Amino acid sequence: MRMIFPPGGRDLVEDSQLNRAAVREALGALLHPDFEAEWHIGSDGSAPTPMRGVAKGFDAYWDRYQDFLETMESFRLTPEDVIELEDGRVAIPSHVVARVRGGVELEYPSGAIWELEDGLISRIDEYADRAEFDRAAGVSPSGG
């Protein structure tokens, strides 16, 4: 986990400048061949359109993030904990500090749930709404 998100988090806009092939090589060893990701945009439906729906495979995942990050000046994601769930999934409550192009600043708690298959990440569900993340992970708002 520290390899992906060092202490203090990671600015994903800075990372978006990385070469697709280099990222694929680094993440490829961690992703299941049937990898998919879904963004859960919150109950108000206000998340940007590029983040809607399921991305199947690394290329679709990378493309979605690139489209989203083009709308941002900065987007720092900092994991707060890693929680192994009873069903084998991994819940990662996080905190986002971001700036949309044009200067609007955002700060909010978020989270992701990773599913593993054969020791590889087979699915990532990302949540912009911490309450929705807590419900999906089956954890209390305090993370326990």
N, C-alpha and C positions, 0 to 999 in steps of 0.2 A: 504494500500500500504506500509506503514512504517513497518508493521508486516513482510511483505515478503522481502522488501529491506530497511534496516535501513539507516540513513544518512551515507554517505561515501561508500555506496554500499555493496556488498556481494561477497566474494570469493567463487564461485560455486564449485571449486575444494575441498576446505575445507568442504563445505556443502555436497559434494558427498559422504563423509564418513558416513553420517547419515544413520540410519537404514531405509530401504524402508517402513516398516510398520509405523514408526513414521512420515515420510514425508507424506505418504498416509493419515494418520489420520489428520495431520495438514492441508493438501491441500484438502482433500476429501470434506470437508464442503463448499469449494469454487468452486469446479468443477461440471459442469453439467454432468449427466450420459452419454451423447453423446459427451463428450469433445473430441476435436482433436486439433492438433497443426501442423503447417507447417513451415519449415524453408525456407526462400527465400535467396538463397546463393549468390546473386549478379550477375550482368551481365557477369562477367568473368568466372563464374562456378567453382571458385577455392576453395570453401568450402570443408571441409572433407566429404567423402562419408557417414559417419554415420548420418550426418545432412540432407541428401536429403530426400524429400518426406514427406508424411503426417503420423503422429503418431496418432492412434485412441485409446483413453483411457489413464488413468494415467500410467499403466504399460508400454505401448509402449513409452510414453513420457519420463518416467524415464529411460528406457533402452537406448533410443537415447542419452539422456544427459550423462548417465554413459559412453557410448562408446566414445562420443566426449571428455569428461573430462579426460579420461584415456590418451589422447594425450597431455594434458596440465599440466604444473607445477603449474600454477595459472591462474585464469580467473575471474577478478573482474568486475562485472556489476553494474553500477551506474545510476539509472534513473535520468533524468534531469528535467522532468516535467510530469504531468498527464493532458492530454487534452481530454475533453469530446467532441466527434464529434457529429454533428447534427443528424447523422443516428443512434446514440445510442452506437456506438463503443467507445472504449477508446484507445487513442494513447499515447504511452510512449516512447518519445525519450530518448536514453540512451547513455552511453559512456562505452567502454570496454578497459581495460588494462589487457593484458594477456602475459603469457610466455609459449611457446610451449616446450615440453620436448626436451632437447638439447640446450635450451637457447635462441632461437629466441624470441624477444619481439615484441608484437603487441599493437597498440593503435589506436582505431578508433571509430567514432560515429556510433551508431546502433539505433535500435528501435523495438518496438513491438506494435501490435494492438490486443486488446482483444475484442471479441464479447461476449455479455452477453445475457442470456436467462433465464427467471424466476429468475433473480437476481444472477445467477451463471455464471462462465466463461465457455462458450461453445466452444470457439475457440481462439487460440493464433496464430498469424502470426508473426514470428520473422524475422527481416531483418538485415543482416550484412552490408548492403549498405544504408547509411542515405538518399541518393537521392531517392532510390527505396522506402524506408519507407515513405518519404515525399509525393511522388506521390500516394502511396496506401492510405495514410491517408487524402490526399487532403489538406495538410498544406504547408505553405511556409517554406523554409529552416530555417527561423528564429523561426519557431514553431507557427506562428499565422495564 
